[in-house]
Amino acid sequence: MSDFYKKILENNKKWVETSLASDPNYFADLAKGQTPPLLWIGCSDSRVPANEIVGAKPGEVFVHRNIANMVVHSDMNMLSVLDYAVNVLKVKHVLVCGHYGCGGVKAAMGNESIGIIDNWIRHIKDVYRLHHEYLDSIVDENDRFNAFVEINVKEQVFDLAKTSIVQSAWKNGQELTLHGWAYGLNSGFVTDLNVNISSNKDLDDVYQLKF
């Protein structure tokens, strides 16, 4: 076995020992079930750990991650996580968290072919196309990059609101609010993008489903 592999196995043992030292029932309590109040939809980037950013313990955040924190209406993985979180776990908050310096968003601003991921990045390019007049008006490339990160998060929050899963929950009177953040890799702080949706009234009429 490689030294790295041995190290992560040893780290697991140390984590268990430390957890049990602080609370002998730590894992026994976790095994009883989960009732997290939050579903986190974030980027797969290894520098954006959901629990650590919000100071949450295991069991407090249900997590889905993909390249550039996308909410794609045909992504059965994301939809399955969302459905379970909303209809079984009854989370009260769904948070889309992007991050400045996102490689997926950066790739969507260019034309270089990377591989199979090109097909995923096309969804991000669609967001750029919708907002190209504003984004193209930003002269500084880094400022444009940061603005695109924020716009992408906002669009994903609205795409969440368009799902039948979320709208059905609202129709049934379930308490559920959608939020959008952008995380700063170089600071550790999040920026609340002030996109907080708790009903489909903020959507265009064509997206407001009738049940």
C-alpha positions in Angstrom: 0.0 0.0 0.0 1.1 3.5 -0.7 2.1 5.8 2.2 -0.9 8.1 1.3 -3.3 5.2 1.5 -1.9 4.1 4.9 -2.1 7.6 6.1 -5.8 8.1 5.4 -6.6 4.7 7.1 -4.6 5.9 10.2 -6.4 9.2 10.1 -9.7 7.5 10.2 -8.7 5.6 13.4 -7.5 8.8 15.0 -10.8 10.5 14.1 -12.8 7.7 15.7 -10.7 7.8 18.8 -11.0 11.6 19.1 -14.8 11.5 18.5 -15.4 8.8 21.1 -13.1 10.6 23.6 -15.4 13.6 23.5 -18.6 11.7 23.3 -18.8 7.9 23.9 -22.2 7.7 22.2 -21.1 9.8 19.2 -21.4 7.1 16.5 -24.3 5.2 18.3 -26.3 8.4 18.1 -25.4 9.0 14.5 -26.5 5.5 13.6 -30.0 6.2 14.8 -30.9 8.3 11.8 -30.5 11.8 10.4 -32.7 14.9 10.5 -30.6 17.6 8.8 -32.3 21.0 8.3 -30.2 21.8 5.2 -29.5 20.4 1.8 -26.3 21.8 0.4 -25.8 21.8 -3.4 -22.2 22.7 -3.9 -19.2 22.3 -6.2 -17.1 19.1 -6.3 -14.0 21.3 -5.7 -12.0 19.7 -2.8 -11.4 23.2 -1.3 -15.1 23.7 -0.6 -16.1 21.4 2.3 -19.8 21.9 3.2 -19.8 21.0 6.8 -16.7 22.9 7.7 -17.8 26.1 6.0 -20.9 26.4 8.1 -19.5 24.8 11.3 -21.9 21.8 11.1 -21.5 18.4 12.6 -22.1 15.1 10.8 -25.8 14.6 10.5 -26.6 18.3 10.1 -26.1 18.8 6.4 -27.3 16.6 3.5 -24.9 17.1 0.6 -25.0 16.9 -3.2 -21.9 18.1 -5.2 -21.1 18.3 -8.8 -19.0 20.4 -11.1 -19.9 24.1 -10.7 -22.9 23.4 -8.3 -25.4 22.9 -11.2 -29.1 22.2 -11.0 -29.8 20.5 -14.3 -33.4 19.5 -14.8 -32.5 16.2 -16.4 -29.9 15.2 -13.8 -31.5 12.2 -12.0 -28.7 12.1 -9.4 -29.4 15.7 -8.3 -33.2 15.2 -8.5 -33.0 12.0 -6.5 -31.1 13.8 -3.7 -33.4 16.8 -3.8 -36.5 14.5 -3.7 -35.2 12.6 -0.7 -34.1 15.7 1.1 -37.4 17.5 0.6 -39.9 14.7 0.8 -38.3 12.2 3.3 -35.9 14.3 5.4 -38.1 17.3 5.3 -35.2 19.8 5.1 -36.3 23.4 5.6 -33.5 25.0 3.6 -31.8 24.2 0.3 -28.6 26.1 -0.3 -26.7 26.4 -3.6 -23.1 27.4 -2.8 -20.8 28.3 -5.6 -17.3 29.6 -5.1 -15.0 32.3 -6.6 -12.3 30.8 -8.7 -14.5 27.9 -9.9 -12.7 25.9 -12.6 -16.0 24.8 -14.2 -17.3 28.4 -14.5 -13.9 29.5 -15.8 -13.9 26.8 -18.5 -17.4 27.9 -19.6 -16.0 31.4 -20.3 -13.6 29.9 -22.9 -13.6 27.6 -25.9 -11.0 25.0 -25.0 -12.2 21.4 -25.2 -11.4 19.5 -22.0 -13.1 16.1 -22.7 -16.4 14.6 -21.7 -16.8 17.4 -19.2 -17.5 19.7 -22.2 -21.0 18.3 -22.2 -21.6 19.3 -18.6 -19.9 22.7 -19.1 -22.4 23.5 -21.9 -25.1 24.0 -19.2 -22.9 26.6 -17.6 -22.3 28.2 -21.0 -26.1 28.5 -21.4 -26.1 30.7 -18.3 -23.5 32.9 -19.8 -25.5 33.2 -23.0 -28.5 34.4 -21.0 -26.5 37.1 -19.4 -23.9 37.8 -22.0 -24.7 41.5 -22.5 -24.1 42.3 -18.8 -21.1 40.0 -18.5 -19.4 41.2 -21.7 -19.8 44.8 -20.5 -17.4 44.0 -17.6 -14.0 45.0 -18.8 -11.8 43.4 -16.1 -11.6 39.6 -16.7 -11.4 38.7 -13.0 -14.4 40.9 -12.2 -16.3 39.3 -15.0 -15.3 35.8 -13.7 -16.6 36.7 -10.2 -19.8 38.1 -11.6 -20.4 35.0 -13.6 -19.9 32.8 -10.5 -22.6 34.8 -8.7 -25.0 34.8 -11.6 -24.6 31.1 -12.1 -25.5 30.5 -8.4 -28.6 32.7 -8.7 -29.7 30.8 -11.9 -29.3 27.5 -10.1 -31.5 28.7 -7.2 -34.2 29.6 -9.7 -33.8 26.3 -11.4 -34.4 24.6 -8.1 -37.6 26.6 -7.7 -38.8 25.4 -11.1 -38.7 21.7 -10.1 -41.9 19.9 -9.4 -40.3 18.6 -6.2 -39.9 22.0 -4.7 -43.2 23.5 -6.0 -45.1 20.5 -4.8 -43.7 21.0 -1.3 -44.7 24.6 -1.3 -48.2 23.7 -2.6 -48.5 21.3 0.4 -47.6 24.1 2.8 -44.2 22.7 3.6 -41.7 25.1 5.1 -38.9 25.3 2.5 -36.6 28.2 1.5 -34.0 28.3 -1.2 -30.8 30.3 -0.9 -27.7 31.2 -2.9 -24.1 31.8 -1.6 -20.7 32.3 -3.1 -17.7 31.1 -1.1 -14.3 32.9 -1.1 -11.5 30.4 -1.3 -9.0 33.1 -0.2 -11.0 34.3 2.8 -13.2 31.5 4.0 -16.2 33.9 4.1 -19.4 33.4 2.2 -21.3 36.1 0.3 -25.1 35.9 0.7 -26.3 36.7 -2.8 -29.7 37.7 -1.5 -31.6 35.2 -3.6 -34.0 33.7 -1.1 -37.1 32.0 -2.5 -39.9 30.4 -0.5 -42.7 30.3 -3.1 -43.0 30.1 -6.9 -44.3 33.6 -7.1 -40.9 34.8 -8.0 -40.9 32.7 -11.2 -42.3 33.6 -14.6 -45.9 32.3 -15.1 -44.8 29.6 -17.5 -42.8 27.9 -14.6 -45.5 28.0 -12.0 -46.9 24.5 -11.9 -50.5 23.8 -11.2 -51.2 20.7 -9.0 
